[in-house]
C-alpha cells in the first residue's frame, strides 16, 4: 500500500510539478569570452601604473591604468632581471600594453575579476 501511495505522489509531481509558465525566456549568453575556460582576466592592484609598450622596464610608457581596472589578458612573458639580478619577472600583455605581475591579480573569468575589483579598498 505504501509503495502505491509513493508511486501515485511521484507521478503527480512529475505531471504537475513543472509548467511552461516558469520558462519565460531563454538565457542569452552574449558575452561568451567572459566565461571561456582558457581566457584569463586581471585586476589592477597598483594605485596608478603605466603600460609598457614591450615587456620589461625598457619599453616606452603609453596608456595608464588605475586600481580596480578589469583587463583581458592577451599574453604573458618572462623577462630576466636587470642590473645583475637573476630573478625573472612575469609580464602580462593587454590590448593597451604590458604590466608586471606585481601590479595585477589574475582571475579565471571576468565575473570573478569584477567581484574582486569591487572588493578592493
Rosetta constraint file for C-alpha pairs under 8 A:
AtomPair CA 1 CA 5 HARMONIC 6.36 0.50
AtomPair CA 2 CA 6 HARMONIC 6.22 0.50
AtomPair CA 3 CA 7 HARMONIC 6.07 0.50
AtomPair CA 4 CA 8 HARMONIC 6.13 0.50
AtomPair CA 5 CA 9 HARMONIC 6.24 0.50
AtomPair CA 6 CA 10 HARMONIC 6.19 0.50
AtomPair CA 7 CA 11 HARMONIC 6.12 0.50
AtomPair CA 8 CA 12 HARMONIC 6.21 0.50
AtomPair CA 9 CA 13 HARMONIC 6.27 0.50
AtomPair CA 10 CA 14 HARMONIC 6.20 0.50
AtomPair CA 11 CA 15 HARMONIC 6.26 0.50
AtomPair CA 12 CA 16 HARMONIC 6.01 0.50
AtomPair CA 12 CA 17 HARMONIC 7.58 0.50
AtomPair CA 13 CA 17 HARMONIC 4.76 0.50
AtomPair CA 14 CA 18 HARMONIC 7.28 0.50
AtomPair CA 18 CA 22 HARMONIC 7.53 0.50
AtomPair CA 19 CA 23 HARMONIC 7.90 0.50
AtomPair CA 20 CA 24 HARMONIC 7.70 0.50
AtomPair CA 31 CA 35 HARMONIC 7.95 0.50
AtomPair CA 32 CA 36 HARMONIC 6.51 0.50
AtomPair CA 33 CA 39 HARMONIC 7.23 0.50
AtomPair CA 34 CA 39 HARMONIC 7.76 0.50
AtomPair CA 34 CA 109 HARMONIC 5.60 0.50
AtomPair CA 34 CA 110 HARMONIC 4.89 0.50
AtomPair CA 34 CA 111 HARMONIC 6.98 0.50
AtomPair CA 35 CA 39 HARMONIC 7.71 0.50
AtomPair CA 35 CA 109 HARMONIC 5.45 0.50
AtomPair CA 35 CA 110 HARMONIC 6.90 0.50
AtomPair CA 35 CA 111 HARMONIC 7.90 0.50
AtomPair CA 36 CA 109 HARMONIC 7.14 0.50
AtomPair CA 37 CA 108 HARMONIC 7.08 0.50
AtomPair CA 37 CA 109 HARMONIC 7.47 0.50
AtomPair CA 38 CA 108 HARMONIC 7.95 0.50
AtomPair CA 39 CA 72 HARMONIC 7.86 0.50
AtomPair CA 39 CA 73 HARMONIC 7.36 0.50
AtomPair CA 39 CA 108 HARMONIC 6.87 0.50
AtomPair CA 39 CA 109 HARMONIC 6.86 0.50
AtomPair CA 40 CA 72 HARMONIC 6.44 0.50
AtomPair CA 40 CA 73 HARMONIC 5.59 0.50
AtomPair CA 40 CA 106 HARMONIC 6.82 0.50
AtomPair CA 40 CA 107 HARMONIC 5.93 0.50
AtomPair CA 40 CA 108 HARMONIC 5.07 0.50
AtomPair CA 40 CA 109 HARMONIC 5.88 0.50
AtomPair CA 40 CA 110 HARMONIC 7.68 0.50
AtomPair CA 41 CA 70 HARMONIC 6.94 0.50
AtomPair CA 41 CA 71 HARMONIC 5.69 0.50
AtomPair CA 41 CA 72 HARMONIC 4.66 0.50
AtomPair CA 41 CA 73 HARMONIC 5.45 0.50
AtomPair CA 41 CA 106 HARMONIC 5.75 0.50
AtomPair CA 41 CA 107 HARMONIC 5.22 0.50
AtomPair CA 41 CA 108 HARMONIC 6.32 0.50
AtomPair CA 41 CA 109 HARMONIC 5.83 0.50
AtomPair CA 41 CA 110 HARMONIC 5.76 0.50
AtomPair CA 41 CA 113 HARMONIC 6.37 0.50
AtomPair CA 42 CA 70 HARMONIC 5.73 0.50
AtomPair CA 42 CA 71 HARMONIC 5.21 0.50
AtomPair CA 42 CA 72 HARMONIC 6.39 0.50
AtomPair CA 42 CA 73 HARMONIC 6.62 0.50
AtomPair CA 42 CA 104 HARMONIC 5.96 0.50
AtomPair CA 42 CA 105 HARMONIC 5.39 0.50
AtomPair CA 42 CA 106 HARMONIC 4.38 0.50
AtomPair CA 42 CA 107 HARMONIC 5.93 0.50
AtomPair CA 42 CA 113 HARMONIC 6.39 0.50
AtomPair CA 43 CA 67 HARMONIC 7.50 0.50
AtomPair CA 43 CA 68 HARMONIC 5.71 0.50
AtomPair CA 43 CA 69 HARMONIC 5.56 0.50
AtomPair CA 43 CA 70 HARMONIC 4.68 0.50
AtomPair CA 43 CA 71 HARMONIC 6.37 0.50
AtomPair CA 43 CA 104 HARMONIC 5.43 0.50
AtomPair CA 43 CA 105 HARMONIC 5.26 0.50
AtomPair CA 43 CA 106 HARMONIC 6.55 0.50
AtomPair CA 43 CA 107 HARMONIC 7.91 0.50
AtomPair CA 43 CA 113 HARMONIC 6.05 0.50
AtomPair CA 43 CA 114 HARMONIC 7.81 0.50
AtomPair CA 43 CA 116 HARMONIC 7.48 0.50
AtomPair CA 43 CA 117 HARMONIC 6.18 0.50
AtomPair CA 44 CA 65 HARMONIC 7.17 0.50
AtomPair CA 44 CA 66 HARMONIC 6.43 0.50
AtomPair CA 44 CA 67 HARMONIC 4.93 0.50
AtomPair CA 44 CA 68 HARMONIC 5.32 0.50
AtomPair CA 44 CA 69 HARMONIC 5.37 0.50
AtomPair CA 44 CA 70 HARMONIC 6.74 0.50
AtomPair CA 44 CA 71 HARMONIC 7.88 0.50
AtomPair CA 44 CA 103 HARMONIC 5.93 0.50
AtomPair CA 44 CA 104 HARMONIC 4.43 0.50
AtomPair CA 44 CA 105 HARMONIC 6.56 0.50
AtomPair CA 45 CA 66 HARMONIC 7.80 0.50
AtomPair CA 45 CA 67 HARMONIC 4.98 0.50
AtomPair CA 45 CA 68 HARMONIC 6.43 0.50
AtomPair CA 45 CA 103 HARMONIC 5.39 0.50
AtomPair CA 45 CA 104 HARMONIC 5.10 0.50
AtomPair CA 45 CA 105 HARMONIC 6.62 0.50
AtomPair CA 46 CA 66 HARMONIC 6.79 0.50
AtomPair CA 46 CA 67 HARMONIC 5.35 0.50
AtomPair CA 46 CA 103 HARMONIC 5.03 0.50
AtomPair CA 46 CA 104 HARMONIC 7.06 0.50
AtomPair CA 47 CA 66 HARMONIC 5.54 0.50
AtomPair CA 47 CA 67 HARMONIC 4.73 0.50
AtomPair CA 48 CA 64 HARMONIC 7.05 0.50
AtomPair CA 48 CA 65 HARMONIC 5.83 0.50
AtomPair CA 48 CA 66 HARMONIC 4.57 0.50
AtomPair CA 48 CA 67 HARMONIC 6.35 0.50
AtomPair CA 49 CA 64 HARMONIC 5.61 0.50
AtomPair CA 49 CA 65 HARMONIC 5.41 0.50
AtomPair CA 49 CA 66 HARMONIC 6.51 0.50
AtomPair CA 49 CA 103 HARMONIC 7.74 0.50
AtomPair CA 50 CA 61 HARMONIC 5.86 0.50
AtomPair CA 50 CA 62 HARMONIC 6.45 0.50
AtomPair CA 50 CA 63 HARMONIC 5.87 0.50
AtomPair CA 50 CA 64 HARMONIC 4.21 0.50
AtomPair CA 50 CA 65 HARMONIC 6.18 0.50
AtomPair CA 50 CA 99 HARMONIC 7.77 0.50
AtomPair CA 51 CA 61 HARMONIC 5.66 0.50
AtomPair CA 51 CA 62 HARMONIC 5.66 0.50
AtomPair CA 51 CA 63 HARMONIC 5.60 0.50
AtomPair CA 51 CA 64 HARMONIC 5.81 0.50
AtomPair CA 51 CA 65 HARMONIC 7.24 0.50
AtomPair CA 51 CA 96 HARMONIC 6.66 0.50
AtomPair CA 51 CA 97 HARMONIC 5.01 0.50
AtomPair CA 51 CA 98 HARMONIC 5.24 0.50
AtomPair CA 51 CA 99 HARMONIC 5.71 0.50
AtomPair CA 52 CA 56 HARMONIC 7.46 0.50
AtomPair CA 52 CA 57 HARMONIC 7.47 0.50
AtomPair CA 52 CA 59 HARMONIC 5.19 0.50
AtomPair CA 52 CA 60 HARMONIC 5.53 0.50
AtomPair CA 52 CA 61 HARMONIC 4.70 0.50
AtomPair CA 52 CA 62 HARMONIC 6.27 0.50
AtomPair CA 52 CA 97 HARMONIC 5.40 0.50
AtomPair CA 52 CA 98 HARMONIC 4.96 0.50
AtomPair CA 52 CA 99 HARMONIC 6.59 0.50
AtomPair CA 53 CA 59 HARMONIC 5.07 0.50
AtomPair CA 53 CA 60 HARMONIC 5.35 0.50
AtomPair CA 53 CA 61 HARMONIC 6.19 0.50
AtomPair CA 53 CA 62 HARMONIC 6.68 0.50
AtomPair CA 53 CA 97 HARMONIC 5.22 0.50
AtomPair CA 53 CA 98 HARMONIC 6.34 0.50
AtomPair CA 54 CA 58 HARMONIC 7.56 0.50
AtomPair CA 54 CA 59 HARMONIC 4.96 0.50
AtomPair CA 54 CA 60 HARMONIC 7.48 0.50
AtomPair CA 54 CA 97 HARMONIC 6.88 0.50
AtomPair CA 54 CA 98 HARMONIC 6.11 0.50
AtomPair CA 55 CA 59 HARMONIC 6.81 0.50
AtomPair CA 55 CA 77 HARMONIC 7.09 0.50
AtomPair CA 55 CA 79 HARMONIC 6.91 0.50
AtomPair CA 55 CA 91 HARMONIC 5.82 0.50
AtomPair CA 55 CA 92 HARMONIC 7.76 0.50
AtomPair CA 55 CA 93 HARMONIC 7.74 0.50
AtomPair CA 55 CA 98 HARMONIC 5.61 0.50
AtomPair CA 55 CA 99 HARMONIC 7.33 0.50
AtomPair CA 55 CA 100 HARMONIC 7.88 0.50
AtomPair CA 56 CA 79 HARMONIC 6.11 0.50
AtomPair CA 56 CA 91 HARMONIC 7.24 0.50
AtomPair CA 56 CA 100 HARMONIC 7.82 0.50
AtomPair CA 62 CA 96 HARMONIC 7.82 0.50
AtomPair CA 62 CA 97 HARMONIC 7.54 0.50
AtomPair CA 63 CA 96 HARMONIC 6.54 0.50
AtomPair CA 63 CA 97 HARMONIC 7.74 0.50
AtomPair CA 65 CA 69 HARMONIC 6.72 0.50
AtomPair CA 68 CA 117 HARMONIC 4.65 0.50
AtomPair CA 68 CA 118 HARMONIC 7.15 0.50
AtomPair CA 68 CA 120 HARMONIC 6.80 0.50
AtomPair CA 69 CA 117 HARMONIC 7.04 0.50
AtomPair CA 70 CA 110 HARMONIC 7.67 0.50
AtomPair CA 70 CA 113 HARMONIC 6.50 0.50
AtomPair CA 70 CA 114 HARMONIC 6.55 0.50
AtomPair CA 70 CA 117 HARMONIC 7.09 0.50
AtomPair CA 71 CA 94 HARMONIC 6.95 0.50
AtomPair CA 72 CA 94 HARMONIC 6.26 0.50
AtomPair CA 72 CA 95 HARMONIC 7.80 0.50
AtomPair CA 72 CA 110 HARMONIC 7.94 0.50
AtomPair CA 73 CA 92 HARMONIC 6.55 0.50
AtomPair CA 73 CA 93 HARMONIC 5.81 0.50
AtomPair CA 73 CA 94 HARMONIC 5.16 0.50
AtomPair CA 74 CA 92 HARMONIC 7.58 0.50
AtomPair CA 74 CA 93 HARMONIC 5.32 0.50
AtomPair CA 74 CA 94 HARMONIC 5.26 0.50
AtomPair CA 74 CA 95 HARMONIC 7.08 0.50
AtomPair CA 75 CA 92 HARMONIC 5.87 0.50
AtomPair CA 75 CA 93 HARMONIC 4.70 0.50
AtomPair CA 75 CA 94 HARMONIC 7.08 0.50
AtomPair CA 76 CA 90 HARMONIC 6.84 0.50
AtomPair CA 76 CA 91 HARMONIC 5.50 0.50
AtomPair CA 76 CA 92 HARMONIC 4.34 0.50
AtomPair CA 76 CA 93 HARMONIC 5.52 0.50
AtomPair CA 77 CA 90 HARMONIC 5.71 0.50
AtomPair CA 77 CA 91 HARMONIC 5.33 0.50
AtomPair CA 77 CA 92 HARMONIC 6.65 0.50
AtomPair CA 77 CA 93 HARMONIC 7.97 0.50
AtomPair CA 78 CA 88 HARMONIC 6.06 0.50
AtomPair CA 78 CA 89 HARMONIC 5.44 0.50
AtomPair CA 78 CA 90 HARMONIC 4.38 0.50
AtomPair CA 78 CA 91 HARMONIC 6.09 0.50
AtomPair CA 79 CA 88 HARMONIC 5.28 0.50
AtomPair CA 79 CA 89 HARMONIC 5.31 0.50
AtomPair CA 79 CA 90 HARMONIC 6.38 0.50
AtomPair CA 79 CA 91 HARMONIC 7.22 0.50
AtomPair CA 80 CA 85 HARMONIC 7.91 0.50
AtomPair CA 80 CA 86 HARMONIC 6.59 0.50
AtomPair CA 80 CA 87 HARMONIC 6.29 0.50
AtomPair CA 80 CA 88 HARMONIC 4.07 0.50
AtomPair CA 80 CA 89 HARMONIC 6.38 0.50
AtomPair CA 81 CA 85 HARMONIC 4.76 0.50
AtomPair CA 81 CA 86 HARMONIC 5.20 0.50
AtomPair CA 81 CA 87 HARMONIC 5.03 0.50
AtomPair CA 81 CA 88 HARMONIC 4.93 0.50
AtomPair CA 81 CA 89 HARMONIC 6.82 0.50
AtomPair CA 82 CA 86 HARMONIC 7.61 0.50
AtomPair CA 89 CA 100 HARMONIC 6.99 0.50
AtomPair CA 89 CA 101 HARMONIC 7.17 0.50
AtomPair CA 90 CA 100 HARMONIC 6.05 0.50
AtomPair CA 90 CA 101 HARMONIC 5.51 0.50
AtomPair CA 91 CA 98 HARMONIC 6.31 0.50
AtomPair CA 91 CA 99 HARMONIC 5.54 0.50
AtomPair CA 91 CA 100 HARMONIC 4.31 0.50
AtomPair CA 91 CA 101 HARMONIC 5.61 0.50
AtomPair CA 92 CA 98 HARMONIC 5.53 0.50
AtomPair CA 92 CA 99 HARMONIC 5.42 0.50
AtomPair CA 92 CA 100 HARMONIC 6.17 0.50
AtomPair CA 92 CA 101 HARMONIC 6.66 0.50
AtomPair CA 93 CA 97 HARMONIC 5.85 0.50
AtomPair CA 93 CA 98 HARMONIC 4.50 0.50
AtomPair CA 93 CA 99 HARMONIC 6.68 0.50
AtomPair CA 94 CA 98 HARMONIC 5.98 0.50
AtomPair CA 94 CA 99 HARMONIC 7.96 0.50
AtomPair CA 99 CA 103 HARMONIC 6.66 0.50
AtomPair CA 99 CA 104 HARMONIC 7.56 0.50
AtomPair CA 100 CA 104 HARMONIC 7.22 0.50
AtomPair CA 101 CA 105 HARMONIC 7.43 0.50
AtomPair CA 106 CA 113 HARMONIC 7.56 0.50
AtomPair CA 107 CA 112 HARMONIC 6.35 0.50
AtomPair CA 107 CA 113 HARMONIC 5.59 0.50
AtomPair CA 108 CA 112 HARMONIC 7.08 0.50
AtomPair CA 108 CA 113 HARMONIC 7.77 0.50
AtomPair CA 109 CA 113 HARMONIC 6.46 0.50
AtomPair CA 110 CA 114 HARMONIC 6.02 0.50
AtomPair CA 111 CA 115 HARMONIC 6.23 0.50
AtomPair CA 112 CA 116 HARMONIC 6.18 0.50
AtomPair CA 113 CA 117 HARMONIC 6.07 0.50
AtomPair CA 114 CA 118 HARMONIC 6.28 0.50
AtomPair CA 115 CA 119 HARMONIC 6.44 0.50
AtomPair CA 116 CA 120 HARMONIC 6.50 0.50
